[in-house]
Amino acid sequence: MPPDPFAHLHLHTEYSMLDGAARIDEVVAIAAADGQPGMGITDHGVLYGVVDFVRSANSAGIKPVVGIEAYFTDGSRFDRPSRDANERFHLLLFAENDVGYRNLMKLSSRSFLEGYYYKPRMDFDLLAEHSEGIIATSGCLGGLVPQLLGPDAGVEENSKARSRDFDAALKAAGKFQDIFGSENFFIEVMDHNIPAQRQITPDLVDIASRLGAPLLATNDAHYATASQASAHDALLCIQTGAFRSDESRFRFHGDDEYYVKSSAQMRALFPEGTYPGACDNTLAIVERSSVEFEFGKILLPTFPVPKGHTELSYLEELIFAGARERYGDPLPDEVRERIAHEMGIIDSMGFPAYFLIVWDLIRFAREKGIRVGPGRGSAAGSIVSYCLGITNLDPIEYGLIFERFLNPGRREMPDIDMDFDERYRSDVIHYAAETYGSDHVAQIITFSTIKGKQAIRDAARVLGHPYGLGDQVAKAMPPAILGKEATLGQVLQPPPDDAPADLKDWYANGQGLRDLYQKDPAAKESVDVALGLEGLRRQDSIHAAAVVISPQPLTDLIPIQRKGEEAEVVTQYEMGGVEALGLLKMDFLGLRNLSIIERTLELIEDAGEERPDIDRIPLDDEKTFELLRSGETIGVFQLEGTAMRSLIRRLVPDSFEDIVALNALYRPGPMGADMHNLYADRKNGRAEIEPIHPSVTHLLEGTYQIMVYQEQVMQVAQAMAGYSMAEADQLRKAMGKKIKSLMDAEKEKFVAGCVGNGHAEEVGVELFGLIAHFSGYGFNRSHAACYGFVGYQTAYLKAHHPAEYLAAILTATKKDKDRTALYLNECRNMGIEVLVPDVNESDMDFTVADGRIRFGLSAIRNVGEGVVGMIVGARKAGGPFTSFQDFADRVDPLALNKRTVESLIKAGAFDALGQTRKGLFLAFESILDATLERRRNEDMGQFSLFGEDQSAGLEVGRVPITDDEWSQKVRLSFEKEMLGRYISDHPLLRARNSMRSATTVSIAELPDLSDRAPVTIGGLVSTITRKWTRNGDPMVFFELEDLNGSVEVLMFKNTVGEYGMNIVEDNIVVVSGHLDHRGDQVKVRSRTVEELALSDDETVRVLVPAARLSPETVKRLKAILSNHPGATPVQLHLSNGTGHKILQLSDDHRVEPRSALFAELKELLGQRAVG
């Protein structure tokens, strides 16, 4: 410690988002290195960073002082003044002790719950209510007292510049002193070389003297070191959307003084003779601060049990009741023993209430008809969970291990994640709030950070460089490895020789960025600033799943926030902090596929069919496995990617175990080691099954001697080295972390165990090496089995009820145009016709009638669910609409806004009423104007002289609806605009034979290919953007859409010069180039862009086994062809066991190749009928 130490108490960490740039570990290390005994945290209006700060300070050996820079109003926190009158001031508050910390949490929480208005605000009344244990200061230039002293500059927030009013400042300071006490209110002094600060400092010293208030010297630290001032300035520009060159932008005045200065620097700024006690008082506050954080304790809510029960006895009663339902009565010995084993661990660890809480939430969901998943993660290894209905897979039957879920050697809360139908997830959260109290339940906050690429783009923008520069440098970052992105430091600095492979790969693949950094001054400037931004927290949001349930009001334990009266209540501590403090964190996940399953079952019922009991379907259904083996698994949960479908065809699954293995093997680790192909080859006899060691052959028999699952690592350790399952789980975790010291200790223990079990030492050494290798790729079998079951359920529905299943998927993905395109094309491939929306037939969402899917009205652009409800309501009340006029007469006027009706017309929703789309489009505004005027008059009692019907008839007669129709190109263009895709027809259908021969891959398959892979794709041109580089060279970006999806294509100077004339909206082109995975989305960098050469033989080829051509089939085939007359010839390709014959049908059977034709042919002759 220096001879005259100092403690920084005014610190804005990165949790003062887009304002503070001080990384917690860095500033704590600086303070500790300078011998400062403690440090404070005072982020703007929040306590977000407190847990991280306390842990960091404790680790560094300095005392953390927990505080906040509050937003304060001298009016009422309940007021909502106009923005000009909305004054806010700053005020530092610190927790002196545990009482003060609880009050600080209350103050911060209530400033959100009651005072949130642009910012969370406190007032005098709130401060007085929670003043005990609080130390306060007058604040920075933005504080009430400094503002009343009339600084000339540095006005913060929404405070108004004002004249000096010393008496008012003295009175305000006195009021704060009265609230907090004479020893707990400090007059804060600063010096950042700002004239306004130096102007008011004598007044502040005078006020302190008159009130007998102690002085407190601080530095308004927003970053760690002076060298970070430039990056912090850029951060302010990101916050305000300004360029650094803007003269009038928000900036920090002074000479880059807002960093963590040394004790000597602070003592020099505030000498004892001029500022008596100002520096020593920082040490006094550190000394007084004594907040104790208890990490690692367990704070479970009490579960309300029936009279006469304890939590344990009630849990046991529920378990045995469920066990008898699952296994029968009497229970098998194996079941009783497993239950007893698990309950012994659950009871000893104090977790009966946890299982009761989860059981109750699942019970509520099931009773309300909310679909619940079969389980997730390792919880499926628990027979207790299975008997309670929390999970739906038998852990005994599937060989799942309890200790993988709950290890008595680790004092950790269980972690059961719950999957619910995404539509009703909020209902379960509301039930939890009702059960345990709304003040005991909240969702959990999460924070996004500034990643390397974004930091580069942000830095380039605020520095005023062209967009193209930031984009070019950002794209020079190496691609992610297994979903993890490199940092700028990892790209710029050579890794050590013993660095992991991914660090070496990132560095090797980052040569392009380093070249730009060395050769382009603008790029270097951008990267240098980006280095200071990277990793900082950017904004807060709500975690997608996590919810906390507390045994007492949350604000007694953690701070919470709510940004407005209608917003969600959210914790201020993120998930790690909530768990560290011992609170119950549960994941309520909304799983889309559960809603798809439930929608499918509802559609099956609506069609008059029996609803399948999808949770009890046979796991050996042949039709389901036929679908799986074909690889036609688009839309099947976890099994629909192109590479996955290729693996499925290679593996040829014929049992549920194969589906579980697919889920475990289709991961970056196993695929990188080629284990997925090895498994497929061994299963199908293409490779010899080679045991890794004779001693464990029986344990790996089911996976062809490949260690696929983490549980197999545990079983080997138990069988060979005598590990308990708890010890085996510790081994699994150590191997997963690959920390050498842990691995060495485990190896010694494992080998000794093997020797103790009668094996040779060299066997133990060899076996440890083998399982250490495989354990890096092993996956949680419990999770693979649970999600494999959901995948099997969706495959079953697609195989047995394809129209209903695809309709449910289309509803679930209606807001994602690329996914919608993929599933619409799958409908085409399966011969399922999709009909345009219809005001008389469509409902809110996609429906099924006679095996055909009807587009849902709510999926039309500009047509909201509220409008659809009015349309469907009018139809149900008065029957089908007979004309457009009838529609205008009967639907609620609120639904008749012109934008909505225009969208319905363009989408084809009135086609069945007899008018053409163009004719109705030209007349609808006049019809609506006249009809709405008449309806308004009728509502006021003004009827036509001729009566209602005659009046309506005369008015309609004045607006004739012509029979004119748009050209097919225009009609389909509008249809696509409204529906996101072509539905009634597609321009590419006529060209698909030529397209198939001209391309190498479909657009939907691109994400599965590697970066820079050569590709040739084709499709329709849309969304054309033309730009120029800094050198004036042309660039063109456009969307290319095929029947499966869309992708952005990039054209640069040479390609634009040679092929730019082909880039016309709706032109059909073939693009050759290579993939670019470096951005957020896959793109194609084009080399050539040529118009598709349509072959002269655009023939429809009908493929059919000759044996199927019965007279009745031929008759139906002729009828289908005659229903779609056109100019395209038809060939019949007949096949039998010995050969192949082609019949060219006469010109009488020429057709128009539309999706409806192909759907009918596939329905008659099978899915592969059209080639």
ZAVEXMI-854019 format. One record per residue (C-alpha): x, y, z. Coordinates in pm, whole numbers, plus 32768, in hexadecimal, padded with zeros to 4 digits. Each point is the difference from the previous one (the first is absolute). Layout:
N
XYZ/...
This chain:
1171
800080008000/8088815B7FAB/804F80E98122/7ECC80D27FB1/7EFF7F177F62/7EBC80607F5A/7EC77F417F97/7F3C80447EC2/7E8F80098052/7F6C80997EC3/801E7EF67EF2/7F317FBA7ECA/80407EA27F82/7F917F727EB5/7EAC7FC580A5/7FC381767FD2/7FC07F8E7E9F/808080D27EDE/808280F88103/80F07F4380E1/81237F437F64/80AC7F87813C/80237E867FFF/7FD47F878165/81287F14801C/80E681017F62/7FA8812580E4/80057F248137/815B7F847FA1/807A81677FD2/7F7B80638156/809A7ECF80A5/8150803A7F56/800481658084/7FBF7F838161/7EA7809B8015/7F427F508119/7EAF80047F57/7F33807A7EDC/7E9980687FBD/7F157FB17EE0/7F03810C7F9F/7F5A7FAF7EB6/7EEF80DF7F72/7EB47FAB80A3/80457E89801D/80AC7EF780D0/80417F1A7ED6/81737FCA8040/80007FD6817A/802D7E858013/811B7FFF7F02/80A0812980AF/7FED7F66815D/80947EB77F89/811880B07F44/805680E08126/7FFE7EDD80F5/80E77F3C7F1A/80EF81287FE8/800480348177/7F5D81578009/7EB7805F80A1/7ED7803A7F16/7F21812A804C/7EAA7FC77F65/7F5F81377F76/7F3580A27EF0/7FF7814F7F50/7E8B80338022/7F2080D77F29/7F4F80F580E5/7EDD80EE7FD2/7FB8811B80F2/7E917FDB7FA8/7F3E7EBA8022/80717EB87F67/7E957FC27FA1/7FF081397F25/80137FD97E86/805581617F8C/8036806D7E9B/81577FA87F83/807981688019/7F948012816C/808A7EA98058/8130806080CF/80E17EED8089/812F801E80E1/81137F15806F/80347F858162/80FE7F038086/7F7D7F0080F8/80CF7EF480B2/7F9E7EDC80DD/80B3801B814E/7F887EB08083/7F087EE87FBB/7EDA80DE805C/808381087F13/802A7EFE7EEB/7E977F8F8029/7F92816A7FF5/80D880407ECF/7F547EDE7F4F/7EAE808D8065/805C815A7F86/807E7F827EB2/7ED57F197FCF/7EFA8101805E/80A581067F25/7FA37F177EE0/7EB17F808080/7F7B81568068/80E3810A7F6D/805E7F837EA7/7FD381167F02/81147FF27EFC/80E07FA78126/7FC47F5E8157/7FCD812680EF/8009802C817A/7F75812480C7/8025808B815E/7EE37F2C808C/80967EBC7F7E/8159805A8082/7F70804F8158/7F487EB28009/813B7F377FBA/811680D98091/807A7F168111/81597F777FBD/802E80E27ED0/812580EC7FC6/7FB781127F00/80C281107F4C/7F9B813E7F4F/806E7F697EB6/80B580767ECA/7FB081367F31/7EB27F607FB4/7F997FF7816F/7EF080E4808B/80EA80C880E2/810780407EF0/7EF0805E7F07/7F71810480EF/815A80998011/7FDD80517E8D/811B7F587F46/804480907EA9/80367EAF7F5A/7FD87E8C8031/7E8980008027/7F977E938002/7EBC7F437FC2/7ED980ED7FE3/8071810680F8/7FDA816B7F9C/811680FE7FFF/7FBB80F48117/808F812480C4/80C17FCD8140/7F1D7FE3812F/80DF7FB88129/7EE9800A80FF/7F327F037F3D/81327F1F7FE1/8044801C8175/7E937FAF804B/80037ED07F18/81407F7F809E/7F6780318156/7ECF7F387F9B/80DA7EDD7F8D/80BF80198148/7EBC7FF280C6/7F977EC37F46/81487F418019/809B8093813B/812580EA8035/81037EE57FEE/7F657F5F7ECE/7FE381207F0A/813F80737F54/804481297F23/80A97F707ECC/811980BD7F53/809B7FB27EAF/810480957F18/80087F8F7E95/809981457F84/7EA480857FB1/7FC181748043/7EA07FBE807F/80807F10810A/810D80EF8075/7F01811A8003/7F187F5680FC/81037F4C80D4/8033812680F4/7E88800D8035/7FF77E8A8043/811680218103/7F438123809C/7EBD7F358013/80BB7EE280A4/809080EF8101/7EB280A3804F/7F4D7EB28026/811D7F4E80AB/7FEE7F017EE4/81387F397FA7/80A3802C7EAD/803A7EDC7F13/80F8800A7EE0/7FA87F2B7ED1/805D7FD37E97/7EDE7FBC7F17/80A57EC77F72/7F657F797EC1/812A7F387F81/81327F5C8092/812980BC7F72/8039814D7F52/80547F487EBD/7E977F847FEC/7F6D815E7FDF/7FE97FE57E85/7F3D7EB8800C/7F1B8093810A/7FBF81317F26/7FA17F147EE6/7F157F4D80F0/7F4E81498045/7FD980307E88/7F627EA77FE4/7F11805E8119/7F9081407F54/80227F917E94/80F781197FBD/814680197F41/8135805980C3/802B812E7F1C/7EAE80958067/804B814280B7/7EBC800C80C7/7FF47E92806A/7FFC7F858167/81627FDA8084/80C080008147/80B081498038/815A800D8095/814A7F637F9F/7FB67E8A8000/7FF38004817C/7EEB7F00803B/80D67ED5805C/80727F4B813B/811680E18078/81087F9E80FB/7FE5805C8170/811D80F67FD2/7F4E80AD7EDF/7EBF802580C6/80B680808135/80B181007F27/7EB680787F6F/7F5C80248157/810B806B80FF/7F9B7FE2816A/803381728045/7F04806B7EFA/7F0F7EDB8015/80157F878169/7FAC7E8F801F/7F907FDC7E94/80F17EE77FAD/800B7F60815A/7E877FE77FFC/80127F117ED9/80BF7F1480E7/7F0480398115/7EDF7F997F20/80BC7EC67F98/803E7FB5816F/7E9280368057/7F807F297EE6/7FB37EA2807E/7F057F5F7F14/80157E85800B/7FA37F367ECB/7FAF7E91803F/80557F3E7EC8/7FAC7E907FDD/7EDA7FE680EE/7EB37F6B7F93/7EC380D78010/7EE07F207F93/7E9880728024/7F297F3580ED/7F097F257F46/7E9E7FFD8095/7FB97E918052/7EB77F628077/7FBE7FF28174/80B87EE680AB/81197FFB7F01/8161807B7FF9/809D805B7EB4/80B87EB28004/7ED17F2A8055/7F2580AA7EFC/810F7FD87EF8/801C7E8C8052/7E867FD67FE8/7FFB80A37EA6/812C7F357F8B/7F6E7EAE805E/7EAD80597F6F/80AA805C7EBA/80DF7ECE800C/7ED27F1A8018/7F6B80AB7ECE/81467FD97F41/806C7EA2806E/7ECC7F598094/7FB97F7E815C/80BF7F6080A7/813280C47F95/812A7F3A7F7A/81247FEE80F2/80E180BB7F0E/7F0E81258001/7FE18006817B/81797FF88028/803481167F03/7EFA80DC80A8/809A7FC38157/815C80527F7D/7F9181477F61/7F25806A8124/811F7FCB80F2/80D480F67F3B/7EE380F97FCB/7FAA80018173/816980188075/803B812B7F1D/7EC280B08074/7F4B80047EB4/7EA47F668035/7F6281587FD5/80B2802D7EB2/7F617EC87F6D/7EAB805D808A/801881597F63/80597F707EAB/7EF77EEF801D/7EF88106804D/805A80DB7ED8/7FF57ED47F14/7EB77F8F809E/7F6781567FC7/806B80037E94/7F787EA67FB7/7EB5804780AE/7FDA813C7F2F/80457F407EBF/815480A37FCE/80EB7F0F7F52/81387FB080C9/813E7F6B7F73/80787EA48060/812B809480B2/813F80B97FB8/81657FD3806F/80707F11810C/7EBA800A80CA/7F827EDB7F31/80FC7F2980BE/7F2680198137/7EF57EFB8047/7F6C80F680FC/7FCD80F87EE4/7F697EEB7F2A/7F0D7F8F810E/7F9781678044/7FB580367E8D/810F81087FE4/80AA7F2D7EF5/7F6A7EFF7F17/811A7F087FB8/80437ED580DF/816580288080/801B7E8D8048/7F947F987EA4/80EA80F77F58/81287FD880EB/800281678081/80CD805A8132/7F8080C8812A/81568083806C/802A80A57EAD/7EDD80D88076/803380248178/81547FB58093/800F7FEC817E/816C80687FE6/7F9A81577F7E/7F3580E880DB/7F3B80907EDF/7E9180397FC1/7F627F077F0D/7FC080917EA9/7EC57F817F58/7FB080C37EC4/7E947FF47F9B/7F8580117E98/7EA280877FC4/7F31804C7ECE/808C81587FA9/7EA380957FE7/7FBA7FC58170/8151802580AB/7F8F8148809C/7ED27F4F809A/80E77F1D80C6/80CF81298075/7EC280B28070/7F977EC980BF/814E7FFF80B5/7FCB816F805A/7EA37FB78082/807A7ED680CA/8135809980A2/7FA181707FED/803A80F77EE8/810E80A680D2/80B57EB2801D/801B7FB57E8A/80B380B47EE8/80A87FBC7EB6/8179801D7FF2/80C8810A7F4F/810C7FBC7EFE/80F880E47F52/807E800E7E9E/816A805F7FC7/80B580AF7EE6/80A27EED7F30/813880357F2F/7F55802E7EB0/7EFF80EE8090/810F80C180B5/80B880337EB6/7EC780757F4D/7FA180E88120/815E80908014/8017803E7E8A/7EAD80AE8000/804480ED8123/815380557F6C/7F4F806D7EC3/808A7EF47F18/7F247F797EE5/7F207ED8804A/80C87F2E7F0D/813E802380CD/7F647F828142/7F547EE97F46/81427F997F51/80CB7FF78142/7EED7F4C80C0/7FE77EF67EF3/81777FCB8016/7FCA7F6B815B/802A7E847FF4/7EC47F2A8000/7F787F758145/80767EA8806F/7EEF7F238092/7F2A8136802F/810B80C280BE/808D81427F70/8164807A801F/8053814180B8/80CB81107F5C/81227FB580E7/7FFF7E937F98/8016806A7E94/810C810A802B/80E87F5680FB/80B77EB97FA9/7F927EE280E2/81027F4780D5/80817EB17F85/7F2A7F3E80F7/7EC080C07FAE/7EC47F3B7FAC/7FC27FB27E92/7EDF80F67FDE/80DE8126806A/81037F9B7EFE/7EF37FDD7EF4/7F6F81568050/815680A07FE8/80537F4E7EBA/7EB1805F7F65/8022816A8071/811C805C7F16/7F1880D67F2F/7FA680D7812B/816C80248066/805A806A7E9E/7EF6810E8006/8073806D815B/8166802A7F8B/7FC0809E7EAC/7EC480D58022/8011811E8100/7E84801D800C/7FDF7E8D8044/810880168111/7F52812580A2/7EB67F457FFD/80947EC28092/80BA80BF8111/7EBD80A38071/7F447EB57FDD/80F87F5A80EC/7F8680EA8112/7E937FB77FB4/800A7E897FD1/7F607F398118/7F51812880A6/7E947FCC805B/7F1D80AB7F09/7E9A7FD7807B/7F267F3880EA/7EE57F1A7F9E/7F327EE68095/80907EA18001/7F3C7F217F14/7FB27EFC810A/8081804C815E/7F128052811E/8054802D8171/7F197F93811C/805980858157/7F9C7F928162/7FCA816A8063/7FBD81447F44/810A80207EF6/8065815F8062/80757F798151/81007F307F45/8048809A7EAB/7FA881417F47/7EFB7FF17EED/7F9080E77EE9/7ED1804A7F29/802080F97EE5/7E9F80867FFB/7EB67F918095/7FB67F007EEF/815E7F6D7FF6/80777EBA809A/809F7FF58159/81697F947FD4/81247FC980EC/812180F57FF3/80F77EE48039/803B7F137EE2/7FDA7E89801D/81567FB28090/7FD280FE8114/7EA27F858054/807E7E9A8020/8136806780C5/7F1F80A18104/7F457EB6802A/7EB6805D7F5D/7F327F067F3D/803680387E8D/7F217F3C7F16/7FF77FF87E86/7EA4801E7F6C/80467FC17E91/7F05803E7EED/80447EEF7F00/7F6E80427EA9/7FF27E917FA7/7F167FBA8123/7F0F81047F77/80257F607EA6/7FA97EAA8090/7ED3808A80B8/7F8680C57ED1/801F7EC67F2D/7F2E7F3980F5/7EFB81168001/7FF380007E82/7FD87E857FFC/7ED9802180ED/7F6D811C7F31/80077F167ED2/7F257F0980BC/81167F05803B/805E7F63814A/810A80C380BB/813A7F2A8022/80897FCC8160/814B808C7F8F/80AD7FBE814C/7FBA7E8B7FE7/803E7FB67E93/80C07EC07FAE/8174803D7FDB/801D7F017EE9/7F0280927F0C/80697F8F7EA6/7F6881277F44/80C480EE80DD/81457F497FC2/7FBB7FF87E8A/7FEE8179800A/813D801680CF/80C77F107F27/7F9D80C67ECA/80A281348097/7EC780C97FAF/800D809D8159/7FD181707FB5/7F2C8080811F/805F7EE380EB/808A8080814A/817E7FF1800E/800F7F307EC1/7FBF80F37EE1/815080997FA0/80997F9C7EB4/81337F5F809E/7F257F548103/7F217F727EEF/81347F807F4D/80737F598143/7EA87F668033/80087F637EA6/815D7F7E8047/7FA57F788155/7EAD7F667F97/7F5480168156/7F217EDC805B/7FD580318178/7FC8811580F9/81647FC9807E/807D80727EAB/7F4081488025/809B80368157/81587FC17F6A/7FBC80F07EE1/7FB5811580F9/81457FB980B9/80DD7FD57ECE/7F8A812B7F34/80D680F280C9/813E80BA7FA1/80E47F2B80DC/7F987EA27F8A/7FE180777E98/815A809C800D/80867EAB806A/7F2C7F537EF2/7F527F32810D/7EAD80307F58/80727F557EC1/80B77EF280C3/7EC17FB180BF/7F357FEF7EBD/81027F237F56/801D7F118125/7E887FE88024/7FD47FA27E93/81297F167FE0/80D780EA7F34/810A800C810F/80797EFE80F8/7F918027816A/8142802380C8/7FE68000817E/80C9811980A2/805B7F0B8113/7F8D7EA08050/7FAC80628164/7EEC80F07F98/7F727F537ECD/7EB87FAF80AE/7FCC816D8064/802480827E9B/7F487EEC7F4A/7ECF80D67FB6/80D1810E7F55/80E17F1F7F31/8127803280EF/7FF8817A7FD7/7FE780D0813D/7EDE80DA7F93/7F73806C8152/809080A18136/7F4D7EFA80CF/80DC7EF77F5D/813480AD808C/7F627FE58159/7FA67E917FD0/81617FA77F93/809180AF8132/7F117F4680E3/80397EAC7F62/817A80157FD7/807C80E28117/7EF67FCB8109/7F8481687FF7/7EB68057809B/7F1780A97F0C/803A814A80B6/817A7FD67FD4/7FCC7F9A7E95/7F3F81427FC4/812280C88090/80E77F477F0D/7F1980587EE0/80048170805E/817B80048028/802E7F647EAA/7F1080F97F67/80C78126808D/814F7F6D7F8B/80BC80AF811B/814F7F4E8019/80178006817C/7EA47F6B8023/80457F007EF2/81467F9480A4/7F547FCE814F/7EE37F3E7F64/80F07F287F37/80BC7F9D813A/7EB77FAB80AE/7F777F427ED4/81377F2D7FCE/800F7FB08173/7E937F997FF4/803D7F1C7ED9/81237F5C80B7/7F287FDA8134/7EF97F4F7F2C/80FE7F037F89/806A809D7EB5/8165803D7F97/808481638027/8043801F7E8B/7E937FA87FBE/7F94812080DD/80EF80F27F55/7F927F927EA6/7E90800B8054/8019815780A0/809E80877EC2/7EEE7F677F2B/7EDE808780C9/80A981538023/8006800E7E84/7E937F9C7FD3/7F7D80CA8125/804881407F43/7EF67F9B7F07/7F057F4E80E0/7EA780968025/7EFE7FF28117/7F327EC87FB2/7EDB807980D2/7FDB81397F2E/80357F457EB9/7EF27F078060/7F03810C8064/802F80CF7EC9/80157EC47F30/7EA37FAE807D/7F7B81547F96/80A77FCD7EAE/7F5C7EAA7FE1/7EAD80958059/801F81067EEE/80757EF97F05/7ED27F2A805D/7F1381217FC1/80A4805A7EB6/7FEC7E957F8E/7E957FC68067/7F68815E7FE8/80DE80C67F10/7F0981137FA2/7FA1804B8168/81697FF78071/807E80E97EF0/7EDC80ED803A/80638010816E/816A80497FA2/7F9681117F0E/7F3480A58113/81247FED80F3/80F580987F05/7F1B80F47F4C/80D7812B8061/81417F647F75/7FF5801A7E86/81257F167FC6/7F737EEC80DD/7EAB80317F63/80977FD77EA7/80AD7EC0806A/7EBF7F668084/7F2C80747EDC/80F57F547F19/7FE97EC980D7/7E89800B7FCC/803F80067E8A/80F47EDF801C/7F047F3380C4/7EE5804C7F12/7F3F80CF80FC/7F5281257F5B/800E814F80B4/7EDF80EA7FB3/80048179800B/7F4280A0811F/7E8A801D7FE0/7F1B80DE80D1/7EFC7EEA7FFF/80E27ED88044/8134807A80BA/801E801E8177/810080BB80CD/81117F027FB6/80477EF57EFC/7EF47EF47FEF/7FC47EB97F47/7ED47F957F32/7FF17ECA7F24/81767FD2801B/804B81627F87/8093811880D0/7F4D814E8007/80D281358042/7FAA80B08147/7F7F81657FEF/80E880798115/812D7F987F2F/7FAA810D7EFD/80D581358013/7F50812D80A2/7EE57F248081/800C7FEA817A/7F607EFB80DC/7F0380FC8080/7F8380407E9D/7FEF7E8C7FB8/7F307FCE8137/7F0380FE7F7F/7FF17F5E7EA7/7FD47EA08089/7F05807E8100/7F2780A17EF2/80147EC37F2F/7F947F258123/7EE480EB805A/7F6D802A7EA6/80867EE67F2C/80F1800D7EDA/802F81487F4B/7F4C80027EB2/80B781257F63/80FB810E804E/7EDE80E98047/7F727F0580F7/81547FF480A6/800B817C8019/7E9F8009808A/80347F028116/816580188081/804B80EF811E/806381527F6A/81427FF780CB/80707EDD7F24/7FB480B97EBE/812E80DF7FF3/807E80207E9D/815C7F78803E/7F737EBE8092/7EFF7FCD7EEE/810280467EF1/80DF7EF68098/7EE07F068004/7FBB80467E90/816A7FDB7F96/801D7EBD80C7/7ED57F6A7F47/7F1D7FF28130/7ED0806E7F31/80417F227ED0/7EE37F138053/7F03811E8000/801380197E87/80BC81427FBF/815B801B7F6E/8114808680DD/804781267F1A/7E9080577FD8/7FC97FFF8175/814180C0803E/7F8A811A7F19/7EA9801880A4/80297FA8816F/8051815C8086/7EC780987F67/7F2C7EDE807C/808A8021815F/7FD281798007/7E957FE57F93/7FB37EDC80E5/809F80968134/7F4F814B7FC2/7EB37F4A7FE4/80447F338139/8057813880C3/7EBA80A17F90/7F3D7ECB805F/809D80008156/7F8081648028/7EA27F9B7F8E/801780987EA1/7F787EFB7F0D/7FE3801F7E8A/7EB380597F70/7FFD7EB47F4A/80557F2B8132/81417F528065/80187EFA7EEF/7FA980E67EE0/80F18106807D/811B7F078011/7FB17F827EA8/7FFF81597F65/8149805D80A5/80AF7EC77F86/7F7C80367EA6/80BF81447FED/814A7F49802F/801E7EFA7EF1/80FB7EE78035/80A67FA87EB8/806D7EA47F94/816280787FB6/81147F3580A0/817080418037/81007F3F7F3A/807E7EC980AE/814780B08053/7F50812480AA/7F017F2480AF/810B7F1B808C/80DA81278061/7EE8809280D5/7FB47EA8808E/81677FD6806A/8005815E8094/7ED67FAD80DE/80487E938052/817980058001/800C7EF47EF2/7F537F987EC0/7EDB7F1E8055/7F0D7FD37EE0/81227FD07F0E/8176803D7FE9/80C980897EDA/810E7EFF8041/7F1C7ED37FDE/801080147E86/81798015800C/80507F01810A/80897EF87F12/80F380FD7F6E/804D8085815C/80497EA48087/80FF7FBA7EEE/80A3815A8017/803A800A817A/80C87F3880FB/7F3F8049813E/7EBC809A807A/8004813F80CD/7F7A7F4A8133/81377F247FFF/80FA81218008/801E8026817F/807F7E9A8016/812580407F15/81528085806F/807D81637FD7/8081804B7E9F/7F657EC17F76/7FC280227E85/7E8E80017FAA/7F1A80307ED9/7E9F8066805E/7ED880867F42/7EC280BD803B/7F3F81457FE4/80A581538032/7F6680EE8100/8057811B80F3/8116809B7F30/80EE80F780AA/810E80BC7F40/812880A080B4/815980897FB8/814A7FCA80B3/80E0811B8077/80B67FE17EB5/7EBD802B7F3C/7FE97E927F97/7E9D7F777FDD/7F747EF780E9/7EB07F4E7FE7/7F4F7F3B8111/7EC17F3F7FB4/7F287EEB808D/7FEF7EBD7F3B/7ED27F268045/7FC57E997F99/7EE97F148062/80AC7FB4814C/8077814E8084/80C3813D7FBA/816280838026/80B581497FCF/80EA80087ED4/812180F77FEA/808B80827EB6/814180CA7FE9/80A380D57EF5/80607EFD7EFA/7EC47F308029/7F2481367FF4/80AC80737EC2/7FCB7EB47F4D/7EB47F88808B/7F5781338095/7F0080107EE8/7F6A7EB68079/7FA5808E8155/7E9480587FC4/7EE37FC980F5/7F5F7EA57FD1/81047F967EFF/80607E8E8017/817A7FE0801B/810D7F038054/8114807A80EB/81567F5D801E/80E8806A8117/80627FA18160/7F61800C8158/804D811380F8/7FC07F968169/80B08129809F/7ED280DA8043/7ECD7FBE80D1/7F547F587ED7/80807F1D7EEF/804280BE7EBC/80787FA27EA6/811A80C37F5B/7FB87FE17E8F/80F57FBD7EEA/7EFF7FE47EE7/7E8E80597FF1/7F5B7F7E7EC4/7E997FEA7F91/7F7C7E9F8017/7FFC7F597EAC/7EAE7F577FF3/801D7EB37F4F/7F247FC57ED5/7F887EC980AC/7F4C8091812B/7F407EBD8017/7F317F858123/807A7EA1804A/7F117F1A80B7/80B57EDA80A1/7F307ECC8056/80307E888023/7F497F587EDF/7F4D7F1980F2/7F4781288098/7F61806D7EB6/7EAD7F5E802C/7EE180797F20/7F7980C98123/815380A5803C/802380557E8D/7EA5809C8005/805480D5812E/814F80637F65/7F55807C7EC5/7F0A80C980D1/811B80A880C0/80BA805D7EC0/7EC480897F5C/7FBF80DC8131/814C80B57FC6/800F804B7E88/812F80B77F7D/81267FF47F0C/80F27F1880B4/801C7E987F84/7FDF7ED580E7/80CE7EC08004/7F9F7EC180B4/812F7F468089/7F997E978041/80DC7F1680C7/7FF17E91805B/80F07F03808E/80C17FDA7EBA/800981507F58/7F83815F7FBA/7F1B80847EEC/7FA481687F9F/7EB0805A7F66/7FD5815C7F66/7E9480658033/7F4780AE7EE6/7FD481787FE7/7EA07FD18088/80A27FC78151/80E6812F800C/7FF180B18150/8056813C80BE/81077F908102/7F6F8092813F/80237F948169/7E957F8A8006/80477F127EDE/81327F6D80AA/7F437FDB8148/7EE87F3B7F58/80F57F217F43/80BD7FB08141/7EBB7FB780B5/7F9F7F077EF0/81517F617FB4/80E18040812E/80FE80FE807E/81007FB77EF0/7F08800B7EE3/807C81487F68/816580207F7B/
